[in-house]
């Protein structure tokens, strides 16, 4: 997105997707248990790895949707 004077604007609605990886780990009811276990690891540990994957995926989507096209 560019403004009328040619400067790049960062006001894309896709940027709101970046709030998901911030809010998701702040919801304790998601990981407030010991079960289920995956490869012997409690829910908390493998869910933290899943949060990383959500963050990387969300950031990649926002980048691809907002990068300047040539």
CHARMM-style PDB file with segment names, atoms N, HN, CA, C and O in Angstrom:
ATOM      1  N   UNK     1       0.828  -1.166   0.000  1.00  0.00      PROA
ATOM      2  CA  UNK     1       0.000   0.000   0.000  1.00  0.00      PROA
ATOM      3  C   UNK     1       0.882   1.242   0.000  1.00  0.00      PROA
ATOM      4  O   UNK     1       1.832   1.331   0.778  1.00  0.00      PROA
ATOM      5  N   UNK     2       0.579   2.174  -0.846  1.00  0.00      PROA
ATOM      6  HN  UNK     2      -0.193   2.101  -1.477  1.00  0.00      PROA
ATOM      7  CA  UNK     2       1.338   3.418  -0.854  1.00  0.00      PROA
ATOM      8  C   UNK     2       0.386   4.575  -0.635  1.00  0.00      PROA
ATOM      9  O   UNK     2      -0.790   4.518  -0.994  1.00  0.00      PROA
ATOM     10  N   UNK     3       0.914   5.604  -0.049  1.00  0.00      PROA
ATOM     11  HN  UNK     3       1.869   5.650   0.242  1.00  0.00      PROA
ATOM     12  CA  UNK     3       0.130   6.820   0.169  1.00  0.00      PROA
ATOM     13  C   UNK     3       0.226   7.681  -1.083  1.00  0.00      PROA
ATOM     14  O   UNK     3       1.062   7.413  -1.946  1.00  0.00      PROA
ATOM     15  N   UNK     4      -0.614   8.714  -1.203  1.00  0.00      PROA
ATOM     16  HN  UNK     4      -1.293   8.931  -0.502  1.00  0.00      PROA
ATOM     17  CA  UNK     4      -0.587   9.551  -2.407  1.00  0.00      PROA
ATOM     18  C   UNK     4       0.778  10.183  -2.695  1.00  0.00      PROA
ATOM     19  O   UNK     4       1.099  10.435  -3.857  1.00  0.00      PROA
ATOM     20  N   UNK     5       1.581  10.444  -1.668  1.00  0.00      PROA
ATOM     21  HN  UNK     5       1.319  10.240  -0.724  1.00  0.00      PROA
ATOM     22  CA  UNK     5       2.881  11.071  -1.918  1.00  0.00      PROA
ATOM     23  C   UNK     5       3.968  10.033  -2.189  1.00  0.00      PROA
ATOM     24  O   UNK     5       5.139  10.396  -2.306  1.00  0.00      PROA
ATOM     25  N   UNK     6       3.608   8.740  -2.292  1.00  0.00      PROA
ATOM     26  HN  UNK     6       2.657   8.445  -2.197  1.00  0.00      PROA
ATOM     27  CA  UNK     6       4.560   7.707  -2.670  1.00  0.00      PROA
ATOM     28  C   UNK     6       5.185   6.955  -1.508  1.00  0.00      PROA
ATOM     29  O   UNK     6       5.895   5.975  -1.733  1.00  0.00      PROA
ATOM     30  N   UNK     7       4.947   7.380  -0.273  1.00  0.00      PROA
ATOM     31  HN  UNK     7       4.371   8.177  -0.090  1.00  0.00      PROA
ATOM     32  CA  UNK     7       5.496   6.663   0.879  1.00  0.00      PROA
ATOM     33  C   UNK     7       4.718   5.372   1.099  1.00  0.00      PROA
ATOM     34  O   UNK     7       3.543   5.261   0.749  1.00  0.00      PROA
ATOM     35  N   UNK     8       5.408   4.403   1.688  1.00  0.00      PROA
ATOM     36  HN  UNK     8       6.362   4.493   1.973  1.00  0.00      PROA
ATOM     37  CA  UNK     8       4.773   3.119   1.961  1.00  0.00      PROA
ATOM     38  C   UNK     8       3.990   3.218   3.263  1.00  0.00      PROA
ATOM     39  O   UNK     8       4.494   3.747   4.253  1.00  0.00      PROA
ATOM     40  N   UNK     9       2.778   2.718   3.264  1.00  0.00      PROA
ATOM     41  HN  UNK     9       2.369   2.288   2.459  1.00  0.00      PROA
ATOM     42  CA  UNK     9       1.936   2.712   4.455  1.00  0.00      PROA
ATOM     43  C   UNK     9       1.922   1.313   5.056  1.00  0.00      PROA
ATOM     44  O   UNK     9       1.863   0.326   4.322  1.00  0.00      PROA
ATOM     45  N   UNK    10       1.976   1.216   6.376  1.00  0.00      PROA
ATOM     46  HN  UNK    10       2.025   2.017   6.972  1.00  0.00      PROA
ATOM     47  CA  UNK    10       1.926  -0.074   7.055  1.00  0.00      PROA
ATOM     48  C   UNK    10       0.544  -0.339   7.633  1.00  0.00      PROA
ATOM     49  O   UNK    10       0.409  -1.134   8.564  1.00  0.00      PROA
ATOM     50  N   UNK    11      -0.450   0.288   7.118  1.00  0.00      PROA
ATOM     51  HN  UNK    11      -0.341   0.934   6.362  1.00  0.00      PROA
ATOM     52  CA  UNK    11      -1.806   0.140   7.647  1.00  0.00      PROA
ATOM     53  C   UNK    11      -2.616  -0.881   6.857  1.00  0.00      PROA
ATOM     54  O   UNK    11      -3.677  -0.570   6.315  1.00  0.00      PROA
ATOM     55  N   UNK    12      -2.103  -2.089   6.803  1.00  0.00      PROA
ATOM     56  HN  UNK    12      -1.242  -2.342   7.244  1.00  0.00      PROA
ATOM     57  CA  UNK    12      -2.810  -3.160   6.119  1.00  0.00      PROA
ATOM     58  C   UNK    12      -3.650  -3.929   7.134  1.00  0.00      PROA
ATOM     59  O   UNK    12      -3.203  -4.152   8.259  1.00  0.00      PROA
ATOM     60  N   UNK    13      -4.852  -4.334   6.755  1.00  0.00      PROA
ATOM     61  HN  UNK    13      -5.215  -4.153   5.841  1.00  0.00      PROA
ATOM     62  CA  UNK    13      -5.662  -5.151   7.674  1.00  0.00      PROA
ATOM     63  C   UNK    13      -5.024  -6.502   7.974  1.00  0.00      PROA
ATOM     64  O   UNK    13      -5.368  -7.134   8.972  1.00  0.00      PROA
ATOM     65  N   UNK    14      -4.111  -6.950   7.139  1.00  0.00      PROA
ATOM     66  HN  UNK    14      -3.831  -6.436   6.328  1.00  0.00      PROA
ATOM     67  CA  UNK    14      -3.415  -8.215   7.392  1.00  0.00      PROA
ATOM     68  C   UNK    14      -2.560  -8.145   8.641  1.00  0.00      PROA
ATOM     69  O   UNK    14      -2.272  -9.178   9.246  1.00  0.00      PROA
ATOM     70  N   UNK    15      -2.149  -6.951   9.041  1.00  0.00      PROA
ATOM     71  HN  UNK    15      -2.383  -6.113   8.549  1.00  0.00      PROA
ATOM     72  CA  UNK    15      -1.314  -6.805  10.235  1.00  0.00      PROA
ATOM     73  C   UNK    15      -2.036  -7.252  11.505  1.00  0.00      PROA
ATOM     74  O   UNK    15      -1.387  -7.591  12.494  1.00  0.00      PROA
ATOM     75  N   UNK    16      -3.358  -7.257  11.491  1.00  0.00      PROA
ATOM     76  HN  UNK    16      -3.885  -6.981  10.688  1.00  0.00      PROA
ATOM     77  CA  UNK    16      -4.119  -7.708  12.665  1.00  0.00      PROA
ATOM     78  C   UNK    16      -3.898  -9.192  12.936  1.00  0.00      PROA
ATOM     79  O   UNK    16      -4.101  -9.648  14.061  1.00  0.00      PROA
ATOM     80  N   UNK    17      -3.489  -9.943  11.934  1.00  0.00      PROA
ATOM     81  HN  UNK    17      -3.324  -9.572  11.020  1.00  0.00      PROA
ATOM     82  CA  UNK    17      -3.217 -11.363  12.117  1.00  0.00      PROA
ATOM     83  C   UNK    17      -2.020 -11.582  13.052  1.00  0.00      PROA
ATOM     84  O   UNK    17      -1.890 -12.651  13.648  1.00  0.00      PROA
ATOM     85  N   UNK    18      -1.156 -10.586  13.181  1.00  0.00      PROA
ATOM     86  HN  UNK    18      -1.262  -9.718  12.697  1.00  0.00      PROA
ATOM     87  CA  UNK    18       0.011 -10.711  14.042  1.00  0.00      PROA
ATOM     88  C   UNK    18      -0.346 -10.736  15.530  1.00  0.00      PROA
ATOM     89  O   UNK    18       0.498 -11.083  16.356  1.00  0.00      PROA
ATOM     90  N   UNK    19      -1.560 -10.380  15.876  1.00  0.00      PROA
ATOM     91  HN  UNK    19      -2.246 -10.098  15.205  1.00  0.00      PROA
ATOM     92  CA  UNK    19      -1.959 -10.388  17.282  1.00  0.00      PROA
ATOM     93  C   UNK    19      -2.257 -11.810  17.775  1.00  0.00      PROA
ATOM     94  O   UNK    19      -2.219 -12.069  18.978  1.00  0.00      PROA
ATOM     95  N   UNK    20      -2.552 -12.722  16.855  1.00  0.00      PROA
ATOM     96  HN  UNK    20      -2.583 -12.511  15.878  1.00  0.00      PROA
ATOM     97  CA  UNK    20      -2.890 -14.095  17.243  1.00  0.00      PROA
ATOM     98  C   UNK    20      -1.743 -14.771  18.000  1.00  0.00      PROA
ATOM     99  O   UNK    20      -1.994 -15.330  19.068  1.00  0.00      PROA
ATOM    100  N   UNK    21      -0.482 -14.750  17.500  1.00  0.00      PROA
ATOM    101  HN  UNK    21      -0.278 -14.296  16.632  1.00  0.00      PROA
ATOM    102  CA  UNK    21       0.581 -15.419  18.259  1.00  0.00      PROA
ATOM    103  C   UNK    21       0.941 -14.716  19.566  1.00  0.00      PROA
ATOM    104  O   UNK    21       1.644 -15.288  20.398  1.00  0.00      PROA
ATOM    105  N   UNK    22       0.473 -13.494  19.755  1.00  0.00      PROA
ATOM    106  HN  UNK    22      -0.099 -13.029  19.079  1.00  0.00      PROA
ATOM    107  CA  UNK    22       0.715 -12.793  21.013  1.00  0.00      PROA
ATOM    108  C   UNK    22      -0.332 -13.197  22.048  1.00  0.00      PROA
ATOM    109  O   UNK    22       0.000 -13.458  23.204  1.00  0.00      PROA
ATOM    110  N   UNK    23      -1.579 -13.247  21.636  1.00  0.00      PROA
ATOM    111  HN  UNK    23      -1.849 -13.035  20.696  1.00  0.00      PROA
ATOM    112  CA  UNK    23      -2.690 -13.534  22.551  1.00  0.00      PROA
ATOM    113  C   UNK    23      -2.781 -15.022  22.882  1.00  0.00      PROA
ATOM    114  O   UNK    23      -3.080 -15.380  24.022  1.00  0.00      PROA
ATOM    115  N   UNK    24      -2.533 -15.885  21.917  1.00  0.00      PROA
ATOM    116  HN  UNK    24      -2.290 -15.595  20.991  1.00  0.00      PROA
ATOM    117  CA  UNK    24      -2.720 -17.326  22.104  1.00  0.00      PROA
ATOM    118  C   UNK    24      -1.969 -17.892  23.312  1.00  0.00      PROA
ATOM    119  O   UNK    24      -2.578 -18.627  24.090  1.00  0.00      PROA
ATOM    120  N   UNK    25      -0.680 -17.591  23.514  1.00  0.00      PROA
ATOM    121  HN  UNK    25      -0.185 -16.994  22.882  1.00  0.00      PROA
ATOM    122  CA  UNK    25       0.002 -18.147  24.693  1.00  0.00      PROA
ATOM    123  C   UNK    25      -0.454 -17.525  26.018  1.00  0.00      PROA
ATOM    124  O   UNK    25      -0.120 -18.041  27.084  1.00  0.00      PROA
ATOM    125  N   UNK    26      -1.198 -16.446  25.965  1.00  0.00      PROA
ATOM    126  HN  UNK    26      -1.469 -16.027  25.098  1.00  0.00      PROA
ATOM    127  CA  UNK    26      -1.679 -15.799  27.186  1.00  0.00      PROA
ATOM    128  C   UNK    26      -2.982 -16.405  27.698  1.00  0.00      PROA
ATOM    129  O   UNK    26      -3.510 -15.945  28.710  1.00  0.00      PROA
ATOM    130  N   UNK    27      -3.507 -17.413  27.033  1.00  0.00      PROA
ATOM    131  HN  UNK    27      -3.078 -17.786  26.211  1.00  0.00      PROA
ATOM    132  CA  UNK    27      -4.747 -18.064  27.439  1.00  0.00      PROA
ATOM    133  C   UNK    27      -4.420 -19.342  28.211  1.00  0.00      PROA
ATOM    134  O   UNK    27      -4.196 -20.388  27.601  1.00  0.00      PROA
ATOM    135  N   UNK    28      -4.388 -19.272  29.548  1.00  0.00      PROA
ATOM    136  HN  UNK    28      -4.569 -18.423  30.044  1.00  0.00      PROA
ATOM    137  CA  UNK    28      -3.934 -20.420  30.341  1.00  0.00      PROA
ATOM    138  C   UNK    28      -4.833 -21.644  30.263  1.00  0.00      PROA
ATOM    139  O   UNK    28      -4.364 -22.755  30.509  1.00  0.00      PROA
ATOM    140  N   UNK    29      -6.097 -21.483  29.931  1.00  0.00      PROA
ATOM    141  HN  UNK    29      -6.479 -20.580  29.731  1.00  0.00      PROA
ATOM    142  CA  UNK    29      -6.968 -22.654  29.862  1.00  0.00      PROA
ATOM    143  C   UNK    29      -6.563 -23.594  28.724  1.00  0.00      PROA
ATOM    144  O   UNK    29      -6.981 -24.752  28.705  1.00  0.00      PROA
ATOM    145  N   UNK    30      -5.760 -23.113  27.779  1.00  0.00      PROA
ATOM    146  HN  UNK    30      -5.420 -22.172  27.794  1.00  0.00      PROA
ATOM    147  CA  UNK    30      -5.311 -23.974  26.685  1.00  0.00      PROA
ATOM    148  C   UNK    30      -4.317 -25.028  27.148  1.00  0.00      PROA
ATOM    149  O   UNK    30      -4.325 -26.151  26.643  1.00  0.00      PROA
ATOM    150  N   UNK    31      -3.460 -24.679  28.103  1.00  0.00      PROA
ATOM    151  HN  UNK    31      -3.454 -23.767  28.513  1.00  0.00      PROA
ATOM    152  CA  UNK    31      -2.375 -25.592  28.490  1.00  0.00      PROA
ATOM    153  C   UNK    31      -2.338 -25.894  29.983  1.00  0.00      PROA
ATOM    154  O   UNK    31      -1.307 -26.326  30.499  1.00  0.00      PROA
ATOM    155  N   UNK    32      -3.431 -25.677  30.672  1.00  0.00      PROA
ATOM    156  HN  UNK    32      -4.269 -25.326  30.253  1.00  0.00      PROA
ATOM    157  CA  UNK    32      -3.481 -25.870  32.120  1.00  0.00      PROA
ATOM    158  C   UNK    32      -3.830 -27.315  32.480  1.00  0.00      PROA
ATOM    159  O   UNK    32      -4.759 -27.559  33.250  1.00  0.00      PROA
ATOM    160  N   UNK    33      -3.089 -28.263  31.927  1.00  0.00      PROA
ATOM    161  HN  UNK    33      -2.335 -28.065  31.302  1.00  0.00      PROA
ATOM    162  CA  UNK    33      -3.267 -29.668  32.278  1.00  0.00      PROA
ATOM    163  C   UNK    33      -2.000 -30.443  31.926  1.00  0.00      PROA
ATOM    164  O   UNK    33      -1.117 -29.942  31.231  1.00  0.00      PROA
ATOM    165  N   UNK    34      -1.935 -31.654  32.413  1.00  0.00      PROA
ATOM    166  HN  UNK    34      -2.653 -32.062  32.977  1.00  0.00      PROA
ATOM    167  CA  UNK    34      -0.773 -32.501  32.155  1.00  0.00      PROA
ATOM    168  C   UNK    34      -1.006 -33.428  30.966  1.00  0.00      PROA
ATOM    169  O   UNK    34      -0.055 -33.866  30.319  1.00  0.00      PROA
ATOM    170  N   UNK    35      -2.234 -33.715  30.691  1.00  0.00      PROA
ATOM    171  HN  UNK    35      -3.006 -33.358  31.217  1.00  0.00      PROA
ATOM    172  CA  UNK    35      -2.601 -34.626  29.607  1.00  0.00      PROA
ATOM    173  C   UNK    35      -3.186 -33.822  28.466  1.00  0.00      PROA
ATOM    174  O   UNK    35      -3.738 -32.756  28.739  1.00  0.00      PROA
ATOM    175  N   UNK    36      -3.117 -34.223  27.253  1.00  0.00      PROA
ATOM    176  HN  UNK    36      -2.669 -35.089  27.032  1.00  0.00      PROA
ATOM    177  CA  UNK    36      -2.500 -35.423  26.736  1.00  0.00      PROA
ATOM    178  C   UNK    36      -0.988 -35.254  26.602  1.00  0.00      PROA
ATOM    179  O   UNK    36      -0.470 -34.140  26.523  1.00  0.00      PROA
ATOM    180  N   UNK    37      -0.318 -36.360  26.579  1.00  0.00      PROA
ATOM    181  HN  UNK    37      -0.738 -37.265  26.643  1.00  0.00      PROA
ATOM    182  CA  UNK    37       1.141 -36.360  26.396  1.00  0.00      PROA
ATOM    183  C   UNK    37       1.453 -36.756  24.960  1.00  0.00      PROA
ATOM    184  O   UNK    37       0.757 -37.570  24.352  1.00  0.00      PROA
ATOM    185  N   UNK    38       2.510 -36.163  24.441  1.00  0.00      PROA
ATOM    186  HN  UNK    38       3.075 -35.502  24.934  1.00  0.00      PROA
ATOM    187  CA  UNK    38       2.949 -36.466  23.090  1.00  0.00      PROA
ATOM    188  C   UNK    38       4.419 -36.842  23.164  1.00  0.00      PROA
ATOM    189  O   UNK    38       5.256 -36.011  23.514  1.00  0.00      PROA
ATOM    190  N   UNK    39       4.737 -38.077  22.840  1.00  0.00      PROA
ATOM    191  HN  UNK    39       4.057 -38.753  22.555  1.00  0.00      PROA
ATOM    192  CA  UNK    39       6.102 -38.609  22.943  1.00  0.00      PROA
ATOM    193  C   UNK    39       6.668 -38.457  24.355  1.00  0.00      PROA
ATOM    194  O   UNK    39       7.869 -38.250  24.531  1.00  0.00      PROA
ATOM    195  N   UNK    40       5.805 -38.560  25.346  1.00  0.00      PROA
ATOM    196  HN  UNK    40       4.829 -38.728  25.203  1.00  0.00      PROA
ATOM    197  CA  UNK    40       6.227 -38.458  26.731  1.00  0.00      PROA
ATOM    198  C   UNK    40       6.269 -37.037  27.280  1.00  0.00      PROA
ATOM    199  O   UNK    40       6.477 -36.850  28.479  1.00  0.00      PROA
ATOM    200  N   UNK    41       6.078 -36.040  26.436  1.00  0.00      PROA
ATOM    201  HN  UNK    41       5.909 -36.192  25.462  1.00  0.00      PROA
ATOM    202  CA  UNK    41       6.105 -34.649  26.884  1.00  0.00      PROA
ATOM    203  C   UNK    41       4.709 -34.201  27.276  1.00  0.00      PROA
ATOM    204  O   UNK    41       3.747 -34.488  26.563  1.00  0.00      PROA
ATOM    205  N   UNK    42       4.579 -33.495  28.408  1.00  0.00      PROA
ATOM    206  HN  UNK    42       5.360 -33.262  28.987  1.00  0.00      PROA
ATOM    207  CA  UNK    42       3.268 -32.981  28.804  1.00  0.00      PROA
ATOM    208  C   UNK    42       2.759 -31.934  27.812  1.00  0.00      PROA
ATOM    209  O   UNK    42       3.518 -31.388  27.012  1.00  0.00      PROA
ATOM    210  N   UNK    43       1.482 -31.678  27.888  1.00  0.00      PROA
ATOM    211  HN  UNK    43       0.866 -32.123  28.538  1.00  0.00      PROA
ATOM    212  CA  UNK    43       0.801 -30.743  26.990  1.00  0.00      PROA
ATOM    213  C   UNK    43       1.504 -29.401  26.917  1.00  0.00      PROA
ATOM    214  O   UNK    43       1.650 -28.854  25.824  1.00  0.00      PROA
ATOM    215  N   UNK    44       1.946 -28.850  28.037  1.00  0.00      PROA
ATOM    216  HN  UNK    44       1.828 -29.294  28.925  1.00  0.00      PROA
ATOM    217  CA  UNK    44       2.540 -27.511  28.059  1.00  0.00      PROA
ATOM    218  C   UNK    44       3.724 -27.402  27.110  1.00  0.00      PROA
ATOM    219  O   UNK    44       3.841 -26.413  26.385  1.00  0.00      PROA
ATOM    220  N   UNK    45       4.599 -28.394  27.100  1.00  0.00      PROA
ATOM    221  HN  UNK    45       4.504 -29.196  27.688  1.00  0.00      PROA
ATOM    222  CA  UNK    45       5.827 -28.306  26.310  1.00  0.00      PROA
ATOM    223  C   UNK    45       5.564 -28.399  24.809  1.00  0.00      PROA
ATOM    224  O   UNK    45       6.098 -27.602  24.038  1.00  0.00      PROA
ATOM    225  N   UNK    46       4.753 -29.355  24.392  1.00  0.00      PROA
ATOM    226  HN  UNK    46       4.319 -30.003  25.018  1.00  0.00      PROA
ATOM    227  CA  UNK    46       4.542 -29.450  22.952  1.00  0.00      PROA
ATOM    228  C   UNK    46       3.594 -28.371  22.450  1.00  0.00      PROA
ATOM    229  O   UNK    46       3.619 -28.028  21.268  1.00  0.00      PROA
ATOM    230  N   UNK    47       2.757 -27.832  23.333  1.00  0.00      PROA
ATOM    231  HN  UNK    47       2.736 -28.111  24.293  1.00  0.00      PROA
ATOM    232  CA  UNK    47       1.900 -26.726  22.919  1.00  0.00      PROA
ATOM    233  C   UNK    47       2.719 -25.452  22.704  1.00  0.00      PROA
ATOM    234  O   UNK    47       2.390 -24.640  21.840  1.00  0.00      PROA
ATOM    235  N   UNK    48       3.790 -25.275  23.493  1.00  0.00      PROA
ATOM    236  HN  UNK    48       4.058 -25.935  24.195  1.00  0.00      PROA
ATOM    237  CA  UNK    48       4.675 -24.130  23.269  1.00  0.00      PROA
ATOM    238  C   UNK    48       5.331 -24.223  21.891  1.00  0.00      PROA
ATOM    239  O   UNK    48       5.491 -23.210  21.209  1.00  0.00      PROA
ATOM    240  N   UNK    49       5.705 -25.418  21.487  1.00  0.00      PROA
ATOM    241  HN  UNK    49       5.575 -26.241  22.041  1.00  0.00      PROA
ATOM    242  CA  UNK    49       6.262 -25.599  20.146  1.00  0.00      PROA
ATOM    243  C   UNK    49       5.201 -25.324  19.075  1.00  0.00      PROA
ATOM    244  O   UNK    49       5.513 -24.782  18.015  1.00  0.00      PROA
ATOM    245  N   UNK    50       3.966 -25.694  19.350  1.00  0.00      PROA
ATOM    246  HN  UNK    50       3.713 -26.134  20.211  1.00  0.00      PROA
ATOM    247  CA  UNK    50       2.890 -25.405  18.407  1.00  0.00      PROA
ATOM    248  C   UNK    50       2.660 -23.897  18.298  1.00  0.00      PROA
ATOM    249  O   UNK    50       2.359 -23.397  17.214  1.00  0.00      PROA
ATOM    250  N   UNK    51       2.798 -23.162  19.417  1.00  0.00      PROA
ATOM    251  HN  UNK    51       3.042 -23.568  20.298  1.00  0.00      PROA
ATOM    252  CA  UNK    51       2.662 -21.700  19.381  1.00  0.00      PROA
ATOM    253  C   UNK    51       3.735 -21.072  18.496  1.00  0.00      PROA
ATOM    254  O   UNK    51       3.476 -20.082  17.812  1.00  0.00      PROA
ATOM    255  N   UNK    52       4.933 -21.642  18.507  1.00  0.00      PROA
ATOM    256  HN  UNK    52       5.144 -22.447  19.062  1.00  0.00      PROA
ATOM    257  CA  UNK    52       6.004 -21.145  17.629  1.00  0.00      PROA
ATOM    258  C   UNK    52       5.601 -21.338  16.171  1.00  0.00      PROA
ATOM    259  O   UNK    52       5.784 -20.442  15.347  1.00  0.00      PROA
ATOM    260  N   UNK    53       5.054 -22.506  15.858  1.00  0.00      PROA
ATOM    261  HN  UNK    53       4.905 -23.233  16.528  1.00  0.00      PROA
ATOM    262  CA  UNK    53       4.615 -22.768  14.485  1.00  0.00      PROA
ATOM    263  C   UNK    53       3.502 -21.812  14.070  1.00  0.00      PROA
ATOM    264  O   UNK    53       3.477 -21.353  12.927  1.00  0.00      PROA
ATOM    265  N   UNK    54       2.578 -21.506  14.987  1.00  0.00      PROA
ATOM    266  HN  UNK    54       2.599 -21.878  15.915  1.00  0.00      PROA
ATOM    267  CA  UNK    54       1.502 -20.552  14.686  1.00  0.00      PROA
ATOM    268  C   UNK    54       2.091 -19.168  14.424  1.00  0.00      PROA
ATOM    269  O   UNK    54       1.653 -18.474  13.506  1.00  0.00      PROA
ATOM    270  N   UNK    55       3.073 -18.765  15.215  1.00  0.00      PROA
ATOM    271  HN  UNK    55       3.429 -19.328  15.961  1.00  0.00      PROA
ATOM    272  CA  UNK    55       3.703 -17.465  15.032  1.00  0.00      PROA
ATOM    273  C   UNK    55       4.437 -17.357  13.711  1.00  0.00      PROA
ATOM    274  O   UNK    55       4.326 -16.346  13.018  1.00  0.00      PROA
ATOM    275  N   UNK    56       5.183 -18.386  13.358  1.00  0.00      PROA
ATOM    276  HN  UNK    56       5.273 -19.208  13.921  1.00  0.00      PROA
ATOM    277  CA  UNK    56       5.914 -18.385  12.087  1.00  0.00      PROA
ATOM    278  C   UNK    56       4.939 -18.368  10.912  1.00  0.00      PROA
ATOM    279  O   UNK    56       5.136 -17.630   9.947  1.00  0.00      PROA
ATOM    280  N   UNK    57       3.900 -19.174  10.995  1.00  0.00      PROA
ATOM    281  HN  UNK    57       3.740 -19.774  11.779  1.00  0.00      PROA
ATOM    282  CA  UNK    57       2.909 -19.222   9.923  1.00  0.00      PROA
ATOM    283  C   UNK    57       2.195 -17.878   9.767  1.00  0.00      PROA
ATOM    284  O   UNK    57       2.036 -17.385   8.650  1.00  0.00      PROA
ATOM    285  N   UNK    58       1.769 -17.291  10.874  1.00  0.00      PROA
ATOM    286  HN  UNK    58       1.898 -17.692  11.781  1.00  0.00      PROA
ATOM    287  CA  UNK    58       1.094 -15.997  10.814  1.00  0.00      PROA
ATOM    288  C   UNK    58       1.984 -14.897  10.271  1.00  0.00      PROA
ATOM    289  O   UNK    58       1.543 -14.077   9.467  1.00  0.00      PROA
ATOM    290  N   UNK    59       3.237 -14.876  10.705  1.00  0.00      PROA
ATOM    291  HN  UNK    59       3.596 -15.542  11.359  1.00  0.00      PROA
ATOM    292  CA  UNK    59       4.171 -13.863  10.228  1.00  0.00      PROA
ATOM    293  C   UNK    59       4.438 -14.031   8.732  1.00  0.00      PROA
ATOM    294  O   UNK    59       4.526 -13.044   8.002  1.00  0.00      PROA
ATOM    295  N   UNK    60       4.567 -15.270   8.279  1.00  0.00      PROA
ATOM    296  HN  UNK    60       4.496 -16.072   8.872  1.00  0.00      PROA
ATOM    297  CA  UNK    60       4.792 -15.524   6.859  1.00  0.00      PROA
ATOM    298  C   UNK    60       3.602 -15.075   6.018  1.00  0.00      PROA
ATOM    299  O   UNK    60       3.779 -14.474   4.959  1.00  0.00      PROA
ATOM    300  N   UNK    61       2.402 -15.364   6.483  1.00  0.00      PROA
ATOM    301  HN  UNK    61       2.258 -15.853   7.343  1.00  0.00      PROA
ATOM    302  CA  UNK    61       1.202 -14.949   5.755  1.00  0.00      PROA
ATOM    303  C   UNK    61       1.132 -13.428   5.660  1.00  0.00      PROA
ATOM    304  O   UNK    61       0.875 -12.883   4.587  1.00  0.00      PROA
ATOM    305  N   UNK    62       1.360 -12.746   6.777  1.00  0.00      PROA
ATOM    306  HN  UNK    62       1.569 -13.189   7.648  1.00  0.00      PROA
ATOM    307  CA  UNK    62       1.305 -11.276   6.768  1.00  0.00      PROA
ATOM    308  C   UNK    62       2.373 -10.707   5.843  1.00  0.00      PROA
ATOM    309  O   UNK    62       2.107  -9.767   5.094  1.00  0.00      PROA
ATOM    310  N   UNK    63       3.570 -11.266   5.889  1.00  0.00      PROA
ATOM    311  HN  UNK    63       3.785 -12.030   6.497  1.00  0.00      PROA
ATOM    312  CA  UNK    63       4.641 -10.786   5.014  1.00  0.00      PROA
ATOM    313  C   UNK    63       4.272 -10.965   3.542  1.00  0.00      PROA
ATOM    314  O   UNK    63       4.428 -10.039   2.745  1.00  0.00      PROA
ATOM    315  N   UNK    64       3.791 -12.137   3.186  1.00  0.00      PROA
ATOM    316  HN  UNK    64       3.665 -12.889   3.833  1.00  0.00      PROA
ATOM    317  CA  UNK    64       3.454 -12.406   1.793  1.00  0.00      PROA
ATOM    318  C   UNK    64       2.307 -11.520   1.305  1.00  0.00      PROA
ATOM    319  O   UNK    64       2.299 -11.102   0.147  1.00  0.00      PROA
ATOM    320  N   UNK    65       1.356 -11.237   2.162  1.00  0.00      PROA
ATOM    321  HN  UNK    65       1.362 -11.577   3.103  1.00  0.00      PROA
ATOM    322  CA  UNK    65       0.203 -10.443   1.760  1.00  0.00      PROA
ATOM    323  C   UNK    65       0.478  -8.937   1.743  1.00  0.00      PROA
ATOM    324  O   UNK    65      -0.257  -8.187   1.102  1.00  0.00      PROA
ATOM    325  N   UNK    66       1.519  -8.490   2.433  1.00  0.00      PROA
ATOM    326  HN  UNK    66       2.116  -9.099   2.954  1.00  0.00      PROA
ATOM    327  CA  UNK    66       1.758  -7.049   2.520  1.00  0.00      PROA
ATOM    328  C   UNK    66       3.041  -6.593   1.831  1.00  0.00      PROA
ATOM    329  O   UNK    66       3.322  -5.395   1.804  1.00  0.00      PROA
ATOM    330  N   UNK    67       3.825  -7.511   1.275  1.00  0.00      PROA
ATOM    331  HN  UNK    67       3.597  -8.484   1.297  1.00  0.00      PROA
ATOM    332  CA  UNK    67       5.075  -7.065   0.642  1.00  0.00      PROA
ATOM    333  C   UNK    67       4.762  -6.303  -0.638  1.00  0.00      PROA
ATOM    334  O   UNK    67       3.743  -6.512  -1.295  1.00  0.00      PROA
ATOM    335  N   UNK    68       5.671  -5.431  -0.947  1.00  0.00      PROA
ATOM    336  HN  UNK    68       6.499  -5.261  -0.413  1.00  0.00      PROA
ATOM    337  CA  UNK    68       5.492  -4.569  -2.121  1.00  0.00      PROA
ATOM    338  C   UNK    68       5.649  -5.400  -3.389  1.00  0.00      PROA
ATOM    339  O   UNK    68       6.631  -6.124  -3.549  1.00  0.00      PROA
ATOM    340  N   UNK    69       4.693  -5.293  -4.270  1.00  0.00      PROA
ATOM    341  HN  UNK    69       3.894  -4.704  -4.139  1.00  0.00      PROA
ATOM    342  CA  UNK    69       4.742  -5.995  -5.549  1.00  0.00      PROA
ATOM    343  C   UNK    69       5.500  -5.132  -6.553  1.00  0.00      PROA
ATOM    344  O   UNK    69       5.357  -3.910  -6.554  1.00  0.00      PROA
ATOM    345  N   UNK    70       6.306  -5.764  -7.409  1.00  0.00      PROA
ATOM    346  HN  UNK    70       6.422  -6.757  -7.409  1.00  0.00      PROA
ATOM    347  CA  UNK    70       7.051  -4.991  -8.428  1.00  0.00      PROA
ATOM    348  C   UNK    70       6.457  -5.221  -9.780  1.00  0.00      PROA
ATOM    349  OT1 UNK    70       6.937  -4.664 -10.767  1.00  0.00      PROA
TER     350      UNK     70
END
